[in-house]
Amino acid sequence: MEDHLDRIDRNILVVLARSGRLSMAELAERVGLSKTPVQARVKRLEKDGFIRGYAAIVDREKMGEGHVAFVQVKLSDTRSAALDAFNRAVTGVPEIEQCHMMAASFDYLLKVRTRDIAAYRRVLGERISALPHVAQTSTFVAMETVKDR
């Protein structure tokens, strides 16, 4: 599907990723087309799944979610049913911002946001450790976010 994108489509995606609230007229000006063809391209990019949605960039510190921890998770069972059970359950933990299955010495890497280290400790002990098939966790606390795109 990616080979169906031309230079203008790619440019539209880059511009919208940085400034999703642009009007079609502003977007058209930035990519060098008129409004109507840009609208058609954006609709196609949405329909084809290149644009999955639009969102506000929220200041997580002000929202009380400034503490970031990365958690390596090893499972006791990595057969398909166990992986599926873990994947389903992890979606029910709101503090887990991201969950990635890894090709590493551990099975998953979680990005967890909480108010502070005490709140993180509760989430780890009560929610993450209770997820299906969790055998071991290792936590790495972020001291500062240098880049967050």
C-alpha positions as CSV (number, residue, x, y, z in Angstrom):
1,M,0.0,0.0,0.0
2,E,2.9,2.4,0.8
3,D,4.0,2.4,-2.9
4,H,0.7,4.1,-3.8
5,L,1.8,7.2,-1.9
6,D,3.4,9.9,-4.0
7,R,5.5,12.9,-2.8
8,I,2.4,15.1,-2.2
9,D,0.6,12.4,-0.2
10,R,3.7,11.9,2.0
11,N,4.0,15.7,2.4
12,I,0.3,15.9,3.5
13,L,0.9,13.2,6.1
14,V,4.0,15.0,7.4
15,V,2.3,18.3,7.7
16,L,-0.9,16.8,9.3
17,A,1.2,14.9,11.8
18,R,2.8,18.1,13.0
19,S,-0.3,20.4,12.7
20,G,-3.5,18.3,12.6
21,R,-5.8,21.3,13.1
22,L,-4.9,23.1,9.8
23,S,-7.8,24.1,7.6
24,M,-7.8,22.5,4.1
25,A,-6.9,25.8,2.6
26,E,-3.8,26.1,4.9
27,L,-2.9,22.5,4.1
28,A,-3.3,23.1,0.4
29,E,-1.0,26.1,0.6
30,R,1.7,24.2,2.4
31,V,1.7,21.3,0.0
32,G,1.3,23.4,-3.2
33,L,-2.1,22.2,-4.4
34,S,-5.5,23.8,-4.5
35,K,-8.1,23.0,-1.8
36,T,-10.3,20.5,-3.7
37,P,-7.5,18.0,-4.7
38,V,-6.1,18.2,-1.1
39,Q,-9.5,17.4,0.4
40,A,-9.8,14.4,-2.0
41,R,-6.3,13.2,-1.0
42,V,-7.0,13.6,2.7
43,K,-10.2,11.6,2.4
44,R,-8.4,8.8,0.5
45,L,-5.6,8.8,3.1
46,E,-8.2,8.5,5.9
47,K,-10.1,5.8,4.0
48,D,-7.0,3.8,3.3
49,G,-5.9,4.0,7.0
50,F,-2.9,6.2,6.6
51,I,-4.6,8.8,8.8
52,R,-6.1,6.9,11.8
53,G,-7.4,9.9,13.6
54,Y,-6.7,13.4,15.0
55,A,-5.8,14.2,18.5
56,A,-4.7,17.1,20.8
57,I,-1.3,17.0,22.3
58,V,-1.9,17.2,26.0
59,D,0.5,18.4,28.7
60,R,0.8,15.2,30.7
61,E,2.5,16.9,33.6
62,K,-0.4,19.3,34.1
63,M,-2.8,16.3,33.9
64,G,-1.1,14.6,36.8
65,E,0.6,12.0,34.6
66,G,4.1,13.3,34.5
67,H,5.8,10.2,36.0
68,V,7.0,7.8,33.2
69,A,8.2,4.3,33.7
70,F,9.2,1.7,31.1
71,V,8.5,-1.9,32.2
72,Q,10.0,-5.0,30.8
73,V,7.6,-7.9,31.2
74,K,8.5,-11.6,30.9
75,L,5.6,-14.0,30.7
76,S,5.5,-17.5,32.1
77,D,3.9,-18.8,28.9
78,T,4.3,-17.5,25.4
79,R,1.9,-19.7,23.5
80,S,-0.7,-17.9,21.4
81,A,-3.5,-18.2,24.0
82,A,-1.3,-16.7,26.7
83,L,-0.2,-13.9,24.4
84,D,-3.8,-13.1,23.5
85,A,-4.9,-13.1,27.1
86,F,-2.1,-10.7,28.0
87,N,-2.8,-8.5,25.0
88,R,-6.5,-8.2,25.9
89,A,-5.9,-7.6,29.6
90,V,-3.3,-4.9,29.1
91,T,-5.9,-2.7,27.2
92,G,-7.9,-2.5,30.5
93,V,-5.1,-0.8,32.4
94,P,-5.4,3.0,31.7
95,E,-2.0,3.8,33.1
96,I,-0.4,1.7,30.4
97,E,0.1,4.2,27.5
98,Q,2.0,1.8,25.2
99,C,2.5,-1.9,25.0
100,H,5.0,-3.4,22.5
101,M,5.7,-7.1,22.0
102,M,9.5,-7.4,21.8
103,A,12.0,-9.6,20.1
104,A,14.4,-9.5,23.1
105,S,15.2,-11.3,26.3
106,F,11.8,-10.2,27.6
107,D,8.4,-10.4,26.0
108,Y,6.8,-6.9,26.3
109,L,7.8,-3.3,26.9
110,L,5.2,-1.1,28.5
111,K,5.2,2.7,28.8
112,V,3.4,3.5,32.0
113,R,2.2,7.0,33.1
114,T,1.3,7.9,36.7
115,R,1.2,10.9,39.0
116,D,4.3,9.9,40.9
117,I,6.5,6.9,42.0
118,A,4.0,5.9,44.8
119,A,1.2,5.7,42.3
120,Y,3.4,3.7,39.9
121,R,4.2,1.3,42.7
122,R,0.5,0.7,43.2
123,V,-0.1,0.2,39.5
124,L,2.8,-2.2,39.3
125,G,1.8,-4.3,42.3
126,E,-1.9,-4.3,41.8
127,R,-2.5,-4.1,38.1
128,I,0.6,-5.0,36.0
129,S,1.8,-7.9,38.1
130,A,-1.8,-9.3,38.1
131,L,-2.0,-9.4,34.3
132,P,-2.2,-12.9,32.8
133,H,1.0,-15.0,32.7
134,V,3.3,-12.2,34.1
135,A,6.3,-13.9,35.6
136,Q,8.7,-11.1,36.0
137,T,9.0,-7.3,35.6
138,S,11.8,-4.8,35.5
139,T,11.2,-1.1,35.7
140,F,13.2,1.8,34.3
141,V,12.1,5.3,35.4
142,A,12.5,8.2,33.0
143,M,14.2,11.2,34.6
144,E,13.4,13.6,31.8
145,T,11.7,13.5,28.4
146,V,14.1,15.0,25.8
147,K,11.9,14.3,22.7
148,D,8.3,13.2,22.5
149,R,6.8,13.2,19.1
